[in-house]
Amino acid sequence: MGCQEVHAVTLLAFVCGTASIAGLFTATLLPQWRQMKLYTYNRNEKNLTVSIGMWVKCTRQEWSRECLMYDGEWYASVDQLDIRVLQFALPFSILTAGSALILCLTGICNTTFSPNVPNLKIARCVVNSSGCHLVAGLLYVLAGSISLTPSIWSIFYNDVLNRKYGPYFTYDIAVFVAIGGSGGMYFTALLLFIWYCACKSLPSPFWQPLYSHAPSMHSYVPPSSYSSRSRMSAIEIDIPVVSHTA
């Protein structure tokens, strides 16, 4: 598998990376990271369900989707540590994954539109596609770790809240969306690493010029039809020699 061709694995990695970022973005906006159920023994009243998100909080009657109380300023008064950590971790993970996605797209465009022979003036500034995909894969691993760790922690943090306040708290659908997005980033990184290991050909595995030896004028070989005298004829001077005979 050559580095100078676009393969299905790089396109699949780009699609998976885009879907993973979309999943994390959706999980960030969903107001359903945690549920708190409030039960009543009064037959004239209904149980309440409080949906807790990263930015808003909604209180509704059980089995109803309409909010009775909507707290749009919940993000500023969060009193749950895992939600506060997620407010910082998930946006940073999305930014990191976005950088990886741009870098992956740069590598794909480089292999698609770059000429076979680089321009001598910019040959030293061009990077190869394998280097782009390697760094993108590392960024995807970092982004997945940043989002996966607090997402899993939020599941176990429910036990802390239940021991402190009672068995009212449970995790909700946004946790699974975030974990799925993080897993997609790991899968995307795996695809990029496979592509890199299959097509790397340069001595250093990180960030290399597109060509290890750029074409230069020193490698120019003149045609064999020119003789050595014809090449030097432009600088030769004929000096007449006068001889004296006795």
Salt bridges, closest charged atoms under 4 A:
GLU5 OE1 - HIS7 NE2 3.96
ASP82 OD2 - ARG34 NH2 2.43
GLU236 OE1 - ARG229 NH1 3.15
